[in-house]
Amino acid sequence: MPLIPEEPQIHESAQGPRATPATGRTAPTPRPVPGPRPAAPSRPGRHGPLRPTPPVQRALRDVAEPGPSGPAVPAAAAAAPQIQLIPASVESALDAAEEAVDLLLESGRAPGDVLVITTGPQHPWADHELSFGEASYWAQHDAGDDVFYTDAAVASRAATRAVVVVAVNGGPDTVAVTALPLALSRAGALLIVCGDPQRINSLLGAGV
C-alpha cells in the first residue's frame, strides 16, 4: 500500500514508538554552515537554542519515546520497523528531518540511535566533517555516539540504527528509489520519510 500521511496523534504499540506527521509547517529558516569543529562534538545540525515547537508538531514527540515494557512479542513482528511519512516539499524536507531529530532526542532517544539520509544536497554537518577527511567522518559513525548524517550515495556503508530518517530533498529519482529500501533495511525500529507524499508513492509504486 502507498505511504499515507496520518492525522497527528499519539501511538504506542508493541513494535515500539510510532511517528506522526507534521502538518502546517512554517517556511524553513536558512541554516548557517557549521563553524570550526569543537573539541568535544555536540549534536550535529543544532544552531542556537531549540525553537518552540508548534502544537501540531508536539504530536511527533512519541516518534522516539521508548514504549513501556510489556509481554514479549513474536520475533518476526518485533523485527519489522514502523514507517512514518512526514509531508514536506523538496525545499523543506531537510528542515522537516531536523525537526523530527529534535523531537526524537527530546523524547528520550539517544543521539547514537539516529541515522539521517539525504537524497539531495548533503546536510551541512556532513559537508563540514568530510572536509577533515573520510577516515575522520566514518570514525564518528563507527563510534555511534551522535546523530549521523550521510548522503544516499554512500548510505550503504552505514550500520543499522534504531531510527532512520530520510530527507527526500532532491536528487535524481533513481537515488530516492534506491535510498528508501536501503533506509528500511537499516532501520531497527522506525523509518521516517520526509518528502512529498505524491512523489514518494509515485517512485515506489505500491509503496515501501
ZANU-146644 format. One record per residue (C-alpha): x, y, z; residue number from 1. Coordinates in pm, 1 decimal. Layout:
east/north/up/resi
X/Y/Z/NUM
...
***
This chain:
east/north/up/resi
0.0/0.0/0.0/1
125.4/354.1/-61.5/2
253.0/561.0/227.7/3
-34.9/775.2/359.2/4
17.8/1068.5/597.2/5
-185.3/1024.6/915.3/6
-361.5/1278.4/1135.6/7
-140.4/1392.4/1427.3/8
-198.7/1166.3/1725.0/9
-5.8/964.0/1977.6/10
54.8/597.5/1901.5/11
222.5/328.3/2101.4/12
238.6/-36.4/2003.5/13
432.0/-346.2/2084.4/14
658.4/-269.9/1791.2/15
790.4/44.1/1952.9/16
740.8/418.6/1902.4/17
540.4/543.2/1610.0/18
591.4/877.3/1440.0/19
309.2/1106.6/1338.1/20
312.2/1367.2/1061.8/21
391.6/1731.7/1093.9/22
148.7/1948.7/900.1/23
109.6/2320.5/865.7/24
486.8/2362.3/866.0/25
611.0/2716.7/854.2/26
860.9/2814.1/586.4/27
1209.8/2679.6/667.8/28
1461.8/2923.9/802.3/29
1811.9/2936.0/647.0/30
2057.4/2728.6/843.8/31
2414.2/2858.9/890.9/32
2708.1/2647.8/784.9/33
2872.6/2496.4/1093.3/34
3181.4/2674.3/1225.3/35
3510.4/2507.8/1318.7/36
3466.2/2164.7/1469.6/37
3462.9/2187.1/1851.9/38
3696.2/1979.4/2061.7/39
3400.1/1799.1/2220.2/40
3147.7/1722.6/1942.7/41
2791.2/1823.5/2009.5/42
2483.5/1700.1/1827.6/43
2514.7/1797.3/1458.7/44
2266.8/2030.1/1299.7/45
2182.5/2234.8/1613.4/46
2250.0/2607.0/1593.5/47
2143.4/2803.2/1899.6/48
1851.6/2731.6/2136.7/49
1577.6/2493.0/2032.5/50
1291.0/2671.0/1858.3/51
947.9/2647.0/2024.1/52
760.5/2352.6/1878.3/53
423.1/2430.4/1717.7/54
136.4/2240.9/1887.0/55
66.3/2022.7/1585.0/56
428.0/1907.2/1583.7/57
425.7/1814.6/1951.7/58
242.0/1501.8/1846.4/59
571.7/1390.6/1693.3/60
719.2/1354.8/2040.0/61
617.1/989.8/2055.0/62
829.6/927.0/1747.3/63
1118.2/821.1/1969.6/64
976.3/768.7/2315.3/65
1060.6/413.4/2414.1/66
744.2/216.7/2480.3/67
678.5/61.4/2821.5/68
799.6/-287.2/2881.2/69
535.2/-548.8/2826.3/70
476.3/-905.6/2715.8/71
717.1/-1047.2/2463.6/72
606.0/-1026.6/2101.0/73
689.0/-1268.1/1820.3/74
1036.1/-1211.0/1677.5/75
902.7/-1158.5/1324.3/76
668.5/-881.2/1439.7/77
933.6/-711.1/1651.3/78
1180.7/-713.0/1362.3/79
959.4/-512.8/1125.4/80
1026.4/-137.9/1159.7/81
733.7/101.9/1155.4/82
717.4/352.5/870.2/83
600.2/712.4/901.8/84
568.9/977.1/632.0/85
608.4/1346.4/717.0/86
481.0/1557.7/424.9/87
732.9/1819.0/310.4/88
840.4/1991.3/-9.2/89
1180.4/1925.7/-161.9/90
1297.6/2257.8/-18.6/91
1171.4/2185.9/334.0/92
1244.3/1811.3/356.2/93
1578.0/1856.9/532.8/94
1420.4/2104.4/774.1/95
1145.1/1850.8/848.0/96
1406.7/1581.6/908.7/97
1592.7/1803.8/1155.2/98
1272.6/1881.3/1343.6/99
1200.0/1509.1/1363.1/100
1550.3/1451.2/1502.3/101
1498.9/1727.4/1760.7/102
1178.7/1561.0/1877.8/103
1339.9/1218.2/1881.6/104
1608.7/1344.9/2117.9/105
1365.0/1539.4/2334.9/106
1154.1/1225.8/2369.9/107
1442.0/1019.6/2501.2/108
1616.2/864.9/2205.1/109
1994.2/856.9/2234.4/110
2175.5/1051.2/1960.8/111
2352.9/734.2/1855.1/112
2015.1/574.9/1779.4/113
1953.8/804.8/1482.2/114
2077.1/796.4/1121.6/115
1973.5/1067.6/873.6/116
1999.0/1006.4/498.2/117
1964.8/1280.8/235.8/118
1881.1/1214.5/-129.8/119
1980.8/1562.7/-249.3/120
2230.6/1813.2/-106.9/121
2415.0/1682.7/195.9/122
2346.6/1813.1/544.0/123
2593.4/2092.8/636.2/124
2732.2/1876.3/916.9/125
2828.8/1603.3/670.3/126
2995.0/1856.8/440.1/127
3185.2/2002.6/733.8/128
3306.3/1671.1/872.8/129
3405.8/1539.2/531.2/130
3633.5/1840.8/497.3/131
3853.8/1669.6/760.5/132
3869.0/1352.0/554.0/133
3659.7/1038.9/511.6/134
3850.8/848.0/777.6/135
3754.1/1101.6/1045.6/136
3398.5/1120.2/914.2/137
3336.5/745.0/926.1/138
3517.3/712.9/1258.5/139
3239.1/923.1/1409.5/140
2983.7/688.1/1253.9/141
3162.3/384.9/1395.5/142
3179.2/542.8/1741.5/143
2798.0/562.9/1741.0/144
2790.1/848.0/1992.9/145
2591.2/1102.5/1793.1/146
2333.0/1154.8/1522.1/147
2499.3/1066.3/1192.5/148
2416.4/1240.0/864.4/149
2506.2/1078.7/533.4/150
2434.4/1104.9/164.2/151
2223.4/837.3/-2.2/152
2510.1/758.2/-238.8/153
2721.9/619.5/45.8/154
2448.9/522.9/293.3/155
2503.1/153.3/224.5/156
2817.4/183.1/437.5/157
2612.7/292.9/739.8/158
2524.3/38.2/1006.1/159
2174.7/-34.6/1136.9/160
2035.0/217.6/1385.5/161
1710.0/216.3/1578.1/162
1566.0/510.3/1381.8/163
1645.1/614.1/1025.8/164
1521.3/948.4/893.1/165
1522.3/1005.6/516.6/166
1503.3/1358.1/375.3/167
1388.7/1338.5/12.8/168
1540.1/1679.1/-57.4/169
1619.6/1644.5/-424.9/170
1847.3/1435.9/-639.1/171
1756.5/1207.4/-929.9/172
1452.1/982.8/-890.9/173
1681.3/681.7/-915.3/174
1854.9/791.0/-593.6/175
1530.9/804.4/-394.2/176
1414.2/471.5/-535.5/177
1735.8/310.9/-410.7/178
1764.5/505.8/-84.8/179
1422.0/423.2/61.4/180
1453.7/41.8/57.7/181
1811.2/79.1/183.5/182
1691.3/301.4/468.4/183
1425.2/46.7/558.8/184
1691.9/-222.3/580.2/185
1896.3/-3.3/817.4/186
1604.8/90.0/1047.2/187
1579.2/-124.2/1358.1/188
1250.2/13.9/1492.3/189
1132.4/314.5/1291.8/190
1173.3/467.1/945.8/191
1069.1/830.9/898.8/192
1045.0/964.1/542.7/193
1026.8/1341.7/494.7/194
917.5/1449.7/149.2/195
636.4/1496.5/-97.2/196
390.5/1205.8/-49.0/197
278.8/1204.0/-411.9/198
633.0/1189.8/-541.3/199
739.6/926.2/-289.6/200
447.7/695.8/-367.8/201
497.2/753.2/-739.1/202
860.3/648.6/-711.7/203
780.8/343.0/-502.8/204
473.5/230.0/-694.0/205
297.6/21.1/-432.0/206
500.0/188.6/-156.2/207
778.4/67.6/69.5/208
***
